[in-house]
Amino acid sequence: MDKFYGSIAIIGRPNAGKSSLFNRFCKQRIAITSEIAGTTRDVKKATISLQNLPFLLLDTGGLESKDALFQNVSKHSLQTGENADLILYLVDGKTAPQAIDKEIFYSLERKNPNIFLVVNKIDNDREKQNAWEFMEFGAKQMFFVSVSHNRGILELENAILSALKNDALEQFFNQETQEDLEEGLEFSQEDCEDSTQQAQEELINIGIIGRVNVGKSSLLNALLKGERAIVSPIAGTTIDPVDEKGEIKGQLVNFVDTAGIRKRGKIEGLEKFALQRTREVLGRTDIALLVLDASAPFVELDEKIAGLIDEYKLGVIVVLNKWDIAHKDFKGILEDFKLRFKFLEYAPILTISAKNGRHIQKLEEEILKVYRNFAFRIPTAKLNAILKEATKHHPLPSDHGKIVKIYYATQFEIKPPQIALIMNRPKSLHFSYKRYLVNFLREHFDFSGTRILFIARGKNDFEEEES
C-alpha cells in the first residue's frame, strides 16, 4: 500500500508503553516490548487500518539522554514527531507527571500543534481519577488508556480519524479516480488474469478455526497429505497454532491449525493462552476455514467463533466436516446454518470428511478461488459504470426531500475489497441501499467468500459504512 491518510508518530520516554501501543494498533506483535529501557532504537514503521482506512504508524525510540547512542535515538525520535501528521505523546499514568515530559511535550507542540497527550497504564476508574493531574500539561486533547487491557483504545482511534480529516483525504481518492474515469469503461478477461497472476506470487495464509474436536488437525493433515499435526480424540490436543507451508497447484500456502476454542468457563491454563494465540493468528490470516461438526447440531459457541471471521474481515470457506456420519441430510443442515450464520451468507459451503479425504481437492480449488476474490480490485471506470447502472435501476432514496447523489466511487483497498463512495450526503446512505449495491456488485463479479466494505464520504464529512 503506497497511499496513506496520514502518518502517526508515537513519542515518549522509555517504558511509557510506546511499543505496546504500536503492537495494539498493528493487531500483532511487531515491536519487541520489554521492561528494559531503550529496547526500541530505530523508528519502526507499519501500515495499520483504523476503521478500514490506511495510516502509516511510526514507533520511535525512548527519549533518554544517557550516552551518545541514546542522544541520537532521542534526536531521531523528535524529528520523526515533528514531521508526522499527528503525534501521540505517551506518558506513564502510574507515576506523577514529570517535568521532563512537560518540557518535551511543549517543545513538540510548538513545532507540531497536532499532538495528543496519551496517559497510559490507566487500568481502572480509580486510577483515572488520580491521573487527572496530567491536566497541568494543558493539552488540547488528552486520553486515558490502558494498552495492555485495551481500555480507551477505540476512543483514541476515533479521535485520530477526526484529527486527520483534512484535504489530504480528498486527494487520496481523487488522484487515481479521475485518471481511470477518462480511460473508458472497457473490461476484459485480462483484468482477472492479472489478479490471478498477482495472487500466485503471494503466500496465502489460511487459518483453520473451530471449537475443540471438530477435526481441524485431521483437516490440516488431509490438506498437507501427511501426518503433520497430532490428531487425538482428546479435546484440546492442539495448544499452540501449528504453521505448515505447502502448495496448491503451484500456489504457496501457509496453513495454521489453531488451538480448539472451548467455552469461557472451560478455558484453563495453557488453553487460555491458546485462545489468545488464536486471535493473534487470525490477525495475519487471509482465508479462514471455519470447521463445523456435521455429525452433531450446531451450538452457540460455533456462532461466536464464526464472529471472529467478521471481526478480522477475513475471506471464509465453511467446512462441514465428518460428513460421512452427518446427523441430517444437506438440506436440513443448510437450513440450520442459514438460521445461525446469516452474516456468512456469502460464504461457500463444502461437505468433507477429513478422515477419508472426501472433497479435499475441491476444498483446495475453493481456497484459490476465494483468495482471488479476496484480493480482487475492480477497475475504477468499470466500478463507476456498474454503480451508475445500479442507481439507474433503483435510484437513491431522498433524505427528507433532499436529493442524495453518488458522484463517483473508487476501490481503495483489497483483502477484503473496500470501496469509497464520494457523495453529497454520505450520512443519508441507508444500510438497505448499501446492501442493494453489494448484491448488484455480486451479480457482476464473483465475490463469494469475501465481504465487500463500503465507505460513504463527502468533502467535509466522513462516515464509515460497511456491509
N, C-alpha and C positions, 0 to 999 in steps of 0.2 A: 504494500500500500504506500503510495507516494504522496497522498494528499491528506492533510490534517485540518481539523477545525482550529487547532491552536496547540501550543506547547505549554506543559505544566511542569514546573520545577519544584521538587521537594527539597527544602533547605532547612537546616537546623544544626544544633550542636550534637556531639556524639551521644548515642543511646537515647535519643528522643523518640526513636521508632520509625525513622525515615524508610529504611529498607523493608520493614514490616508493612508500612502503608503502601509502598511500591508493589510489594507482592500481593497485597489485598486488591489493589486496582487491577493488577495483571491476572488475578484469579489463579495464580500458580507461583511456586517458589522459584523466582529467577535470581533475586538478590539474596546473598547469604546474610542471615541475621545472627547476631552474636552479642553477648554482654560485654565483649571486649571492645573498648572504644577504638574507632578508626578502622573497623572492618571494611567499610566501603571507602575506596580511594578514588578510583576512576568514576566518571559520570556514566551511569548505566542508562541505556535508552530502551524504550519498549513502546510498541503501538498498543493502545488499550481502546476498549469500546465502552463508552458511557451512554447508556440508552441508545445503543446501535450507532453511535457517532464516533468516528476515529479521532483520537488525540495522541500526541507524542508526549510520553511521560519521561521525566528525567529524574533519576535518583542520584543525588550528589553526596560527596564525602562530608563527614562531620566538620564543623567549623571549630578547629582547635589549633592553637599556636604553640606546639611543643618543640618542634625542631624544623629544620628546613623542609623535610618531606611534607609534614602536616601544614606548614605555611603555604606551600604550593597547592596542596589539596584545597585549603580554605580559599585561596585566591581564585582557583578554577571554579569552585562552587559558587562563589559570589558573582563571578562573571556570567555563569550559566543562568543564575536567577535574574540578573539584570536584563538579559536578552530574551527571557521567556515571556510568553503572553500572560502567564499567571504564576504567582509564587504561592506555594503553601509553606508558610514558616511554621515548623513543628517544634513544640516545646513539651517538656515532661511535666504533666499535670500532677505528678506525685510529689513534686518539690515546689517550694515557693518561687515566685518569679525572680529570675536572676538579672542583675544589672547588665551583664554581658549580652543576654538575649535581647533586652530592650535596645541596647546600643546597636546591635546588628540589625534588628527589625527596623529601627528608624533609618539606618543607613540605606537599607534596601528599599524602603518605602519612598525615599527621596528620589531614587533613580527609577523605580518601577512602582507606581502607586497601585497597580493591580496586584494586591497582596492580601492573603488571608492569614489570620493567626489561628493555628490549629492546636488546641490543647489536647494532648494525647494521654492515654492511660487513665481516663475517667471511666471507671468500671461500673459505677452506680450513682444514684441521685445524691447520696450523701457526699461523695467526692466532688460532684458537680457543684454543690453549694459552696464547698471550700475553694473551688477553683475560680470563683468569680473575681478573686483578687487580680487575675490577669487582665481585668478591665483597665488597669493602670497603663497598659500598653497604648491605649487609645486607638486600637484597631477598628477600622470601619466595619469589618466583618470578622467575627470570632466564632469558632466552632469547638464544641466539646465532643471528643470521640474516644473510643477505645478500639484500637485497631485489632487487638487480639480477640475481643468479643464481638467485633463487627457492629459496634454501637455508634450511631451517629454518622455512619459512612454514607448512607443513602441521602441524608440531608446535605452532606458535603458535596456529593456528586451533583445534586440538583443545583446547588449554588455555583458550581464550576460551569455547568451548562449555561446558566443565566449570565454569568460574568463574561463568557466568551461569545455571547450573542452579539455579533457585530458584522461589519461589512464583509469580513473575510468569509463568512458563511455563504453570502450571496455569490462570491467569486468561486467558491468551491463547486457550486452547481453549474454556474454559467460557462466556465472555461470550455468544458468538453461538449456541453449540450448544444450550443449554438452551431458549433462546427459540424456535429453529427446531423443536425436537422437539415443542413444545407446539402448533405450528401445524397439525399433521396431516400426512398422507402424500400429499396430492394433488399431482399433477404434470401440467402441461398443455403444449400446444404453445407457449404464451406464454413459457415459460422459454427455449426455443430461439430464439424471435423476439427476445427481449431480448438474448440473447447475440449474435445476428447484428447487431442494430442497434448494439450497443456496438462490435463489430469494425469496422463500416463507418466509424465515427468516428475510427478509429486509422489510422496509417500502418503497413503491413505491410512489414517489412524481409526481403528474400529474398536469400539468399546462393547463388550458383551456384558449386559446387565440383567438383573433379575433377582428375585428372592432366593433363599437358600434351597438347594437340592432340586432345581428345575432343569438341570442338565447343562449348565454353562460350560463347565470344564470338558464334558463329553463333546459339546459342540465345537469347542476350540480344537480338540484332538481330531475331530472329523474334518474340519477346515484345513488343518495343517497336515492331515493324513499321517498321523503318528501320535504316540503317547507322549505329549509334551507337557500336559498338566495332570496332576494327581486327581483321579476320579474315585470317589468313595460314596457309599450310601449315607455316611455320617454327615448331617447338615453342617455346613460352615467349614468344610475342609480347607477351602482356599481362604487364606488370610490376606497376604499381600497380593496385589494385582500382578498377574504374570504377563510380561511382554514377550511376544513371539513374532518375528518377522517372517514373511512368506511372499508368495506371488500368486496372482490370479490372472491368467492369460497374459503374462509379461508385466503386469502392473504390480509394483511393490506395495505391500500392505503390512501393517503392524497391528496384530490382534492383541487386545488386552482383556484377559479374563478377570473381571473384577470380583472382589470378595462378595459372597452372598449377603444380602441385606436382611436382617431379622427385624422383628418388631422392636420398638424402642425399649420396652421392658425386658427384652431378652438380650440386649447388647451388653456384653460383659468383656472386660479386659481387652485382649487383642482384637476382638471383633468390633469394639467401639473404635479402635484405631483404623480397622479395615473400612468402616463406613466413611471415615474422614478421607482415607486414601482413595476410595471410590469416587468421591466428589472431585478430588484433585485430578483423577484420571479423565473424568468427563470434561474437565476444563481444557484438555488438549486432545479431545476426540472429535472426529469429523462425523462418523456414522455410528449410531447406536443400534445394536441388535438387542431388541427387547425380547427376552426369552420368557415365555409363559408356558405353564404346565398344562397341556391339553388333557391330561388324564384326570384332572380334578377341576371343580369350578373355580373361577377367578375369585380373588379375595381383595379386600381393601388395600392391603399392602402392595399388590400389583399396581394399583392406580397411583399410589404415592411414588413408587419407583418410576413409573412412566412419566410422572410430573417432572422428574429431573431432566428428561429429554426436552420438555418445553422450556424449562428454566435455562438450560445451556444452549438452546436453539440449535439442536443437532439434526442432522439427517437421521432417518429412522427406518428400520425394517422390523416388522413384528414377526417373531418366530414362534409358532405353535409347536413346541417340542413334545416328544413322547406320543406322536400321532398314532403309532401302532397300538396304543392302548387308550385312545381318546374316549372320554366319558360320554360324548354326544357326537352326532354327525356334524359335518361342516356348517350346514345351515343353522343349526341350533347354537353352536359355539360362536358363529359370526354374529348372530343376534345378541348374544350376551356381551360380546366385545363392543358392539356399537352402543349398547346401553351404558357401559362403564367407561369407555375410552372415546367419547365423542370428539375430544380435542386431537385425536390421532386419525381423523377421518381420511387424511391424505396419505396415510402410511400403507405401503404394500404389505400383504399378509401371506406368509408361506407356512405350509404344514410340513414338518420334517420329523425325522427320527434320527437323532444324532447317533444312537446306538447301532442302527443298521445302515446308516448312510443315505436314507431316503431324502431326495431333493436337495442334497448338499451342493451339487453342481448348479442347480437352479438358483440357490441362495448366493453362490459366488457371482453369477451373472447379474443378479439383482443388486449386489453391493456396488459393482462397477456402474450400473445404470443410475442408481440413486446418487452416487458421488458426482456423476456428470451433471445431474440436475442440481445438486447442492452447489456446485461450482460454476454453474452456467450464468453467462452475462448476456442480457438481451441488448442488441444494438439500440442506441438511443432513438434513432429515427424510426426503427421498427416498433419500439415500445410506444412512442408517441402516436404512431399510426393506429395501433391497436386500441389505445385508450381513447383516441378520437372516435373510433368506431363504437366503442363501448358507450361513451356518453351520447352518441347519436341514437343508439338503440334504446337507451334508458337515461334520459337527461338527469343531471344532478338536481336533487330537490332544493328549493329555495329556502332561505333562512328568514322566516317571518316576512316573506315578500321580497327579500333582497336576493339578487342573483348570485349564485355561487359558481365560480369558474375554476377549472384546472388550466393554467397557462401552458405548462409543459411538465414532462416527467423525465427522470434520469435514474438509472440504476447505479448507485454509487458504491455498492459493495456486494460481495458474494459470500457464500458459506455462512449463512444462507443468503439467497438473493434479497437485497434491500433496496427499495425504490423510494425516491423522494418525489412528492407531488408539490409543485410550486403553484400556490393558489391565492386567490384574493381573500378568501375567508377560510383559512385552514381549520379553524375550530368547528366549522359547520359541516365537516365531512363525517356523516353519520356512519356508525360501525356497520350497519346493514348495507350501505352503499359500498363501503370498503370491501365487504365480503363479496358483493357482486363483482367488483373489479378483480378480486383474486380469482374467482371462478371463471371469469371471462379470460383471464390470462392462462389459466389451466387448460382452457379449450384450445389455445393456440400453441402451447408449449407443454412438454411432458415434465411437470414439476412433482411427480409422485415421489414421496419420501422426504420432501423438504417443505418447510414453511416459506411463505412469501411475506416479508415485512414491509409495511408502508410507513412513510413519514410524511405528514402533511405540514407544509410550512408556507409562511408568507414573508414579505420583506422585513417586516418589523415584529414578527411574532413567530414563535416556533412551538410546535406541539407534536409529540411523538404519537403515532398511531401504529398499531401492529395487528396483524391478523393471526 
